[in-house]
Amino acid sequence: MYFTHTVLWPGDPPRNYRHLLASLVPEEGEFRIPPAIFHYREDGHPEIGKSPFRFQVGKGRDGSAKLMLTALGNASITLLRRNAWKVTHLLSEHYGEPLADSTHTGYCEIRTAPRPATFIINHMVAERARNHRGTMEDPQRLRQRILEDLERQCALFGRALPEGIEDAIYDIRTSEETFATPIADDRVGVGLKWIEMDAALDLKGPWHVGALNARGFGRIILPKRGQARKEAA
C-alpha cells in the first residue's frame, strides 16, 4: 500500500521540494517533522537502504504545481499520516497564504504481462561519483540495477519480487544526455535523463529505481492507457 499527500503550489514549483520542506522544519516543537521522512536518523546521519518516502513534483490541471510526498508500506504510511498536516502548514507559512492539499491511498503492484510495453524511466541516478564520468550506461548493468531496485521496493511491502520478473525485461535503451545532482562531500549523483525499457510488466502505483529515489529520481513512467503492447521478440 502507498499513501500520497499532495499540496497545490500556485505557479512554478520550487526546484527541490525535499530540500525546501526540510529547510522549513523546526528543530523542536509541534511542527517538527520526523527526520525519517527525509531519510535521516535522529542523530543526523543518513538512513541506510532504500527510502520508503518519495518526494515528487507534478503539474495540476489549473497550471499549479503538485508537491507530492509518498509513503510506501504500513509503518511509513502511519508516520506520514500523522505529519501530513504539518507539511501543509509549513509550506503555507512559507508561501504566505493557505495552500490546498489532498491525499490518495492505493496499492503498488508488480506482475508479469502477456506482452511487453515501453516504459520510460525518468532521470535515473545510476552512480554516485566525484565527477560526471561515473555514469553507468551499459544496458545489461542498468537492467540488473533496475531488477535489484524493484526487489528492494517489494521488500518495503514485506514481500519478494514475483517469479518471472527477471525474464520480463526485454530491452534497455538509454539517452545520450546525462545529468548530475549534488549529494554531499563533493560527490554527485550521475545519471541518464531517460531510459526506455521494453518489459512485459504490469505495474500499478509509484515505482522508482536507482539511487536518490527519496528525491523523486528514477520514476518508472507507465505506458499511456490504451498503448498497444508489442509482440515479445
N, C-alpha and C positions, 0 to 999 in steps of 0.2 A: 504494500500500500504506500501511496505518497500523498503529501499534503502541500499545497502551494498557497502562499499568501502573496497577494498582488496589491501594489499601491500604484494608483494612476498619477503620473507626473506630467503636468502640462508642458508642452513644448519639447525641446530636445532633452534627452536623458543625461544624467551625469555619466562621465566617461567610464568610471569604475564604481558600480553600485556597491559592491562588497567593501571597498576601501572607504567610500563616503559614509556608509552606515556605521562601520567600525569607528570612524573618527568622531561620530556623534554620541557614542555610548559613554556615559559617565562611569568612573571607576567604582562608584558605590551609589546606593540609593534605589528608589523604586523603579527607575527607568534603566537600570543596569541590565544588559542582555548577556547571558552566559557566554563565555569565550568559546565554548564547544561549537556554537553555531557558526563561528568564524574559523573553525578547525584549529583551535588553540586550547592548550591546557590551562588550568588555573594559575600555574606558575609562569605563564607567558611563553612557554615553548610550544612549537607546532605539534599537533597531534600526528601520530603515525598511522599510515594506512589511507584507504580511500574515504573521503569525506561523505557523510550521509546528507550533507546540506549543499545546495546548489544555488548560486546567485545568477540571475539572467535578466537581460533587458529585451523587451519586445515592443511592438507598436500596437497602440489601441486603434479602434476604428475611427475615432474622432480626431486623430492626429496626435494624441497624447502618447507618452511613453508608459510602458508597463514595467515596473520594477518588481521582479518575481523572486521569491525565496522559497525553495522547495526542500522538504524534509523527506527522506526515504527510510522506511522501517518504523515500527511502532514506537520505540523509545524516542527516536528523533522527532517523530510527529508530535508526541506528547510535549516535548520540550518547546517546539516551535509554537504549538497552540497556546501555551502559557505565556509566550512572549510576543506574539504577533501584534497585539495592541500597542506594545512599546515601539515596535518598528514604525507603525503608522504615526504615532505621536512624535517620535524623534524626527522623522522626515518632514512632517507637517511644520514642526517648530523651525526646522532649517529652511524650509521653503517660504515660510511666513504666512501661511494660511492653511486651513484644514484640507487634507487630501483624502480622496475617496479610496476605499480598499475593498477587497473581496477575497474569498477563499474558495479553494476547489480541492476535493478529495477524489482520488482514483487509484487504479492499480497498475503496477508495472508488470508486464508480461512479456516473455520471450519464448518463442517456439519456432519450429521449422515450418516452412510453407511449401506447397507443391511445386512452385516455380519461383525463380528469383525475380527481384525487382531492384531498381537502382536507388540506393540510399546515398545521402550526402552527409559527410562528417565535417562540421564547420569549425575551423581553427583548432585543430588537434595539436596540443603541445606534446611532441614526441620525445623530446630530450631536455635535460637541464644541463646547461653548459656555461662557460665563461666567455664565450663569443658566439657568433652566428654560424659557426661552421659545424655545429654538432647535430644538424638536422638529420633525422632518420628518414630516408627516402626509399629504401629498399622495400618493395611491396610485400615480400614474404615476412620481413621483420615487422612491418606495420600490421600485417594480418595477425601475427602472433600476439602483438601488443593489444590489438583490439579484442581478441579472444580472452586474453588474461583479464582485461578490464571488464568485459561482460561477466566473467566469472566472479570478479570482485564485487560487482554491483549485486549479483544474485546473492552473494554471501551476506549483504546488508539486509536481505529479506529472510535470511536463515535457510536458504535452500541452495542446492547445487545447480550448476549450469546444466540444462537439459541435454540429454544424449542427442547426438546428431548435429549440434550447432557447429562443431568443428568442421564438418564437411559441407555446411550450408553456405559458406562464403566462397564465391567462385572467382572473383576478380577484384583487384585493387588498382585504382588509377589515381595518380596524385597530380596536383597543380605544380607548376614551376615556381609559383610565388610562395615565399616563406615569410614568416613574421617572428618577432621576438618580443617578449614582455618581461619586465624586471621581476625578479623574485626577491632575493636578499643576498647579502655577502658578495656583491659584484657578479652574481650569477643571473642568467636569463633563461626563461623557458623558450625554446625554439621549436617552431612547428610549421605545418603546411596550412595555407589558407583554406584549402578544401581538399577533400578526398572523396572520390566516387567509389562506392562499394556495391558490386552486384552480389546479392545474397538472397537465398531462399529462406528469408526470415519473416516472421510475423511479430512485430514489436508494438507494444502499447505502453504509453506513459513515457516519461523522460529517461533517456539513456545517454550517458556520457562516457567517453573513453579518452585515454591519455592522461597526462599529468595536469594539475591545476583545474580539475573538474569542479572544485568548490567555487572557482571564479567563473564558471559557466563555459569554459573551453571544452572542445571536443564533443559537442552535442550531435547526436545522430538525428538527422532530419528525415522524417518518414516520407515515403513517396506520397504524392498527392492522391487523394481518393479517386479511384477510377482508373489509375495508371495501369496499363496492360503489363502483366508480368511476362518476362521473357521465357523462352524455352531454354531449359538448362543445357549447357554445352556438353 
